[in-house]
Amino acid sequence: MTPAALDVTAVRARFSALDRPLAFFDGPSGTQTPDEVIDAIAGYLRHANANLGTPDYDTARETLELVTDAHEVAARFLGCSADEVAFGANMTTLNFALSRAAGRDLRRGDEIVVTRLDHDGSIAPWLELARDRDLVVRFADVDDDCRLDLADLERQLSARTRVVAFPLASNAIGTLLDVPRVVELAHAAGALAWGDAVHYAPHGPIDVAALGVDVLLCSPYKFYGPHLGLAFARRDLLERWRPYKVRPAPESPPGRRYETGTLAHELLAGFVAAVGYLHSIGWAAIRAHERSLGERFLAGLPAHCRLLGPPTMDGRVSTFGFTVDGHDAAAVAAALGRQGIAVGWGDFYAVEIVRRLGLDAGGIVRAGLVHYTTTSEVDRLLAALAALG
Ligand SMILES: Cc1ncc(COP(=O)(O)O)c(C=O)c1O
């Protein structure tokens, strides 16, 4: 069944932030937020601001309800139970916390496999742990189209592999991974499958149970919500690992043991609103719109722009990393910025893939197309790139 076409004008009317001539292709570094998310954040601070602990008065009761509700909404969003989710400042902070807790079970010589498509938020926590506990970190390589090389992943696995950390999609070049196969290989080696869904999350639904991952992290500020991190881990892991926590903080539910200190309650209110916003649009409409925008971008990309990663919309999301012959990535981004076109340049902390491609000196240009992007914005971007030829 073909999904109902997305009414982009109606979508954009829900975002005051989009009511300006700037064309936002910077979604991969953080999407704009609809007004209902902003209103939910302000509404909490205006009407329900309190801390947890003594729910004997209205605002404290409302805060407890909100925190409970946010965990339930997160659980439905990820396909797990509310006991298995933890909020934090961002993905990186949560990943350091979870990897540290998991690391207490690891022994000298144990191995972690990461991929060259990962953001450093999915690599550095393991490198730091390896340094402290004499572990070994191995890297699974990419093939010529910048897809994860599954044969190389298999070569990196051994009887000592304890964790396979991987992104669901590359934040630098948009490549999707074959998650079921990566999970299967990780589990066959006796390792945990530790997914980074930060870049994937604005582009499609997540179901941790169907994916079979043991841990998964994402960041609501990449999917129309506020600056927050969100993690899932299997209940038995959360119960078995020993978190770094203060003694008076509750020992249950298990996910909450990993939430250090007071949560950003107002941002949880924004998160709940962001998930409500996404449901009101629907993944089918979002995916169809992003695919058609992506096809338009790929068909119109001038020959002097060299695309990195898969050349069609199969096997990728609508995030495009590329270089422009004869121009530095920084100069391209500056030229586009002067024309009111917001793209990013650099390595986007995806240092391994940018280095692997030999582009670490100047970096790459990145244009992220999301569901609020219009076809005329894509055409403006293509025309501006053509003019650089
Ligand atoms: C794929 C990926 N993983 C991890 C991160 C880090 O996320 P956070 O900023 O929430 O720490 C990012 C941020 O851009 C990302 O794109």
The ligand as an SDF file (V2000), in Angstrom:
LIG
                    3D

 16 16  0  0  0  0  0  0  0  0999 V2000
   25.7500    8.0420   14.9580 C   0  0  0  0  0  0  0  0  0  0  0  0
   25.9900    8.9060   16.1480 C   0  0  0  0  0  0  0  0  0  0  0  0
   26.3130    8.3220   17.3050 N   0  0  0  0  0  0  0  0  0  0  0  0
   26.5260    9.0330   18.4160 C   0  0  0  0  0  0  0  0  0  0  0  0
   26.4240   10.4050   18.4090 C   0  0  0  0  0  0  0  0  0  0  0  0
   26.6440   11.1500   19.6860 C   0  0  0  0  0  0  0  0  0  0  0  0
   25.4100   11.5680   20.1590 O   0  0  0  0  0  0  0  0  0  0  0  0
   25.2720   12.5940   21.3580 P   0  0  0  0  0  0  0  0  0  0  0  0
   25.5260   13.9460   20.8190 O   0  0  0  0  0  0  0  0  0  0  0  0
   23.8590   12.4160   21.8320 O   0  0  0  0  0  0  0  0  0  0  0  0
   26.2680   12.2170   22.4050 O   0  0  0  0  0  0  0  0  0  0  0  0
   26.0910   11.0710   17.2270 C   0  0  0  0  0  0  0  0  0  0  0  0
   26.0090   12.5350   17.1930 C   0  0  0  0  0  0  0  0  0  0  0  0
   26.0510   13.1470   16.1430 O   0  0  0  0  0  0  0  0  0  0  0  0
   25.8510   10.2950   16.0610 C   0  0  0  0  0  0  0  0  0  0  0  0
   25.5040   10.8650   14.9110 O   0  0  0  0  0  0  0  0  0  0  0  0
  1  2  1  0
  2  3  1  0
  2 15  2  0
  3  4  2  0
  4  5  1  0
  5  6  1  0
  5 12  2  0
  6  7  1  0
  7  8  1  0
  8  9  2  0
  8 10  1  0
  8 11  1  0
 12 13  1  0
 12 15  1  0
 13 14  2  0
 15 16  1  0
M  END
$$$$
